[in-house]
Amino acid sequence: MTSHTLRAAVIGVGSMGRNHARVYASLPGVELAAVCDTNYAAASNLANIYRCRIYTDYHEMLANEDLDLVSVVVPTKYHFALAEAVIAHGVHVLIEKPIAATVEQGWMLIEAARRQGVLLTVGHIERFNPAIIALKEQLQNHELGNLFQIMSRRVGPFPARIMDVGVVIDLATHEIDILNYLIGSPIVRMHVELHRHLHQSHEDMLSALLRFENGMIGMLDINWLTPTKIRELSVVGERGMFVANYLTQDLTFYENDACQGRAWPELALIGVSEGRSIRLKVPRREPLYEELRSFCEAVRYGTEPVVSGEAGVNALAIANQMVEIGLRDQPAARLIERALAVGG
């Protein structure tokens, strides 16, 4: 156990990095020691707010500061180099998802952290969403009985700031990790449709149909084309359906009135009917605050982080497979040409 004040730093102070800095500065027993960004003005503005040191070179920051932990919050293509440098200095690291640009780089970072004896975690923030945590508890308690289907919708406006990856890596990795967390069964088959309407070089729409080894069916609806942000996940089982709203952190149970304690296969002879809708009591918390608090506790007490590097690699590998399958019968060049033709 580490009893001293933990010294934290953030590399990359864009929209997400600024929030990492804000949370570290507010956590008890944690000092935001430094921020680093190639944009000096952005780093300076943040440093003036939180009274921490400014760097534009992460090598200089790692050499000069005695740090306990670092958040790497930069474009995906820079994850590997920055995280590798942090690990090499013996500093615990949180890498915003995805873990790296490639699966191979992800495994290299995991091995480097193991050799150095430091913690590595990946910023799959929805693991810390109270609605998802409550849903996991309900499923573990078998409140739905046999599970049939899981559906996830993560859509919203086009983010002009994201240019290095498409919607699969940026958004679908959230849902892939949550499916792994909630279902715990490998995907054995998938059908994927991709399209590019607005993004200059990557897909901005994903529709996927999944089959899990346990027999469940999954559906993903992910895009950057919807004029309002929707973040919703539903699970259907023999006793009804749970719907989790990521944004409001509401969890609602829609009862199958025909069930009334009956078990499958008897229920199959009766069918499904509409019953009560019950909104469960879920305490609201900021997921990022909970994520960074959990990371700091893991560093302080020497425990394993909630989201392992292996979980991050798994989410990235499945996302890459979705892109590969989506483009297999429709090469990228033809996909882009068709999208431009439709857009024109």
Residue pairs with C-beta under 8 A, 6 or more apart in sequence:
1 300
1 301
1 302
2 68
2 299
2 300
2 301
2 302
5 29
5 30
5 31
6 29
6 30
6 31
6 68
6 69
6 296
6 299
6 300
7 30
7 31
7 33
7 65
7 66
7 67
7 68
7 69
8 24
8 30
8 31
8 32
8 33
8 67
8 68
8 69
8 70
8 71
8 296
9 32
9 33
9 34
9 35
9 36
9 61
9 65
9 67
9 69
9 70
9 71
10 17
10 20
10 21
10 24
10 32
10 34
10 35
10 36
10 70
10 71
10 73
11 17
11 35
11 36
11 37
11 58
11 61
11 70
11 71
11 72
11 73
11 74
11 82
11 86
12 36
12 37
12 71
12 72
12 73
12 74
13 21
13 35
13 36
13 37
13 39
13 42
13 43
13 46
13 73
14 37
14 42
14 73
14 74
14 161
15 161
16 73
16 96
17 35
17 37
17 71
17 73
17 74
18 46
19 288
20 71
20 73
20 288
20 292
21 32
21 35
21 46
21 50
21 52
22 50
23 286
23 288
23 289
23 292
23 293
24 30
24 32
24 71
24 292
25 32
25 50
25 52
26 289
27 289
27 292
27 293
27 296
29 296
29 300
30 296
32 50
32 52
33 52
33 53
33 65
33 67
34 47
34 52
34 53
34 54
34 55
34 61
34 65
34 67
35 43
35 46
35 47
35 50
35 52
35 53
35 54
35 55
36 43
36 54
36 55
36 56
36 57
36 58
36 61
37 43
37 56
38 56
39 56
40 54
40 56
43 54
43 55
43 56
44 54
46 52
47 53
47 54
53 61
53 65
55 61
55 64
58 82
58 85
58 86
59 85
62 70
62 85
62 86
62 89
62 91
63 89
67 89
67 91
68 91
68 92
68 299
69 91
69 92
69 93
69 94
69 119
69 295
69 296
69 299
70 86
70 91
70 92
70 93
70 94
71 93
71 94
71 96
71 123
71 292
72 79
72 82
72 83
72 86
72 93
72 94
72 95
72 96
73 96
73 123
74 82
74 96
75 164
76 98
76 100
76 101
76 164
76 165
76 169
77 101
77 164
79 95
79 96
79 98
79 99
79 100
79 101
79 105
80 100
80 101
80 102
80 105
80 108
80 109
83 93
83 95
83 100
83 109
83 120
84 108
84 109
84 112
86 93
87 93
87 109
87 112
87 113
87 116
87 118
87 120
88 112
88 116
90 116
90 117
90 118
91 118
92 118
92 119
92 120
92 295
92 298
92 299
93 113
93 118
93 119
93 120
93 121
94 121
94 122
94 123
94 291
94 292
94 295
95 109
95 120
95 121
95 122
95 123
95 312
96 122
96 123
97 122
97 123
97 124
97 125
97 173
97 174
97 177
97 312
97 315
98 106
98 122
98 165
98 169
98 173
98 312
98 315
98 316
98 319
99 105
99 106
99 109
99 122
99 309
99 312
99 313
99 316
100 106
100 108
100 109
100 316
102 316
103 313
103 316
103 317
103 320
106 309
106 312
106 313
106 316
107 313
109 120
109 309
110 120
110 309
110 310
110 313
113 119
113 120
113 309
119 295
119 298
119 299
119 304
119 305
120 305
120 308
120 309
121 295
121 298
121 305
121 306
121 307
121 308
121 309
121 312
122 307
122 308
122 309
122 311
122 312
122 315
123 291
123 307
124 173
124 174
124 177
124 178
124 307
124 311
124 312
124 315
125 174
125 287
125 288
125 291
126 132
126 174
126 177
126 178
126 246
126 287
127 133
127 177
127 178
127 181
127 291
127 306
127 307
128 285
128 287
128 288
128 290
128 291
128 294
128 306
129 244
129 246
129 249
129 287
130 249
130 282
130 283
130 284
130 285
130 287
131 244
131 245
131 246
131 248
131 249
131 250
131 251
131 282
132 178
132 181
132 182
132 233
132 244
132 246
134 244
134 251
134 280
134 282
135 182
135 233
135 235
135 242
135 244
135 251
136 181
136 182
138 144
138 242
138 251
138 253
138 280
139 147
139 182
139 235
139 242
143 239
143 242
143 253
144 235
144 236
144 237
144 238
144 239
144 240
144 241
144 242
145 237
145 238
145 239
145 259
145 263
145 264
146 237
146 238
146 264
147 183
147 214
147 216
147 235
147 236
147 237
148 216
148 217
148 236
148 237
148 238
149 216
149 217
149 218
149 219
149 235
149 236
150 179
150 182
150 183
150 216
150 217
150 218
150 219
150 233
150 234
150 235
150 236
151 218
151 219
151 221
151 233
151 234
151 236
152 175
152 178
152 179
152 218
152 219
152 220
152 221
152 222
152 232
152 233
152 234
153 221
153 222
153 230
153 231
153 232
153 233
154 171
154 172
154 174
154 175
154 220
154 221
154 222
154 230
154 231
154 232
154 246
155 221
155 222
155 223
155 224
155 225
155 226
155 229
155 230
156 223
156 224
156 226
156 228
156 229
156 230
156 231
157 224
157 226
157 227
157 228
157 229
158 198
158 199
158 204
158 224
158 225
159 170
159 224
162 170
163 200
163 201
165 202
166 196
166 199
166 202
166 203
166 204
166 323
167 199
167 202
167 203
167 204
167 205
167 206
167 222
167 223
167 224
168 194
168 203
168 206
168 222
168 319
168 322
168 323
168 326
169 316
169 319
169 323
171 222
171 224
172 206
172 208
172 220
172 222
172 319
172 322
173 315
173 316
173 319
175 220
175 222
175 233
176 315
176 318
176 319
177 307
177 311
177 312
177 314
177 315
178 233
179 210
179 218
180 311
180 314
180 315
182 235
183 212
183 214
183 216
183 218
185 212
185 213
185 214
185 216
186 212
186 213
187 210
187 211
187 212
187 213
187 218
187 318
188 211
188 212
188 213
189 210
189 211
190 208
190 209
190 210
190 211
190 321
190 322
190 325
191 208
191 209
191 325
192 206
192 207
192 208
192 209
192 322
192 323
192 325
192 326
193 205
193 206
193 207
193 208
193 326
194 203
194 205
194 206
194 322
194 323
194 326
194 327
194 330
194 335
195 203
195 204
195 205
195 335
195 339
196 202
196 203
196 204
196 205
196 335
196 336
196 339
197 204
197 205
197 225
197 339
197 342
197 343
198 204
198 224
198 225
198 343
199 224
203 323
203 326
203 335
204 223
204 224
204 225
205 222
205 223
205 224
205 225
206 220
206 221
206 222
206 223
206 322
206 326
207 220
207 221
207 222
208 218
208 219
208 220
208 222
208 322
209 217
209 218
209 219
210 217
210 218
210 219
210 220
211 217
211 218
212 218
229 247
230 247
231 245
231 246
231 247
232 243
232 244
232 245
232 246
233 243
233 244
233 246
234 241
234 242
234 243
234 244
235 241
235 242
238 256
238 259
238 263
238 264
238 267
239 255
239 256
239 259
240 253
240 254
240 255
240 256
240 259
240 275
241 253
241 254
241 256
242 251
242 252
242 253
242 254
243 251
243 252
243 254
244 250
244 251
245 251
245 252
249 282
249 284
249 285
250 279
250 282
251 279
251 280
251 282
252 277
252 278
252 279
252 280
253 277
253 278
253 279
253 280
254 274
254 275
254 277
255 275
255 276
255 277
255 278
256 267
256 272
256 273
256 275
257 273
257 274
257 275
257 276
258 267
258 270
258 271
258 272
258 273
258 275
259 267
259 275
262 270
291 306
294 305
294 306
295 305
297 303
298 304
298 305
298 306
327 335
330 338
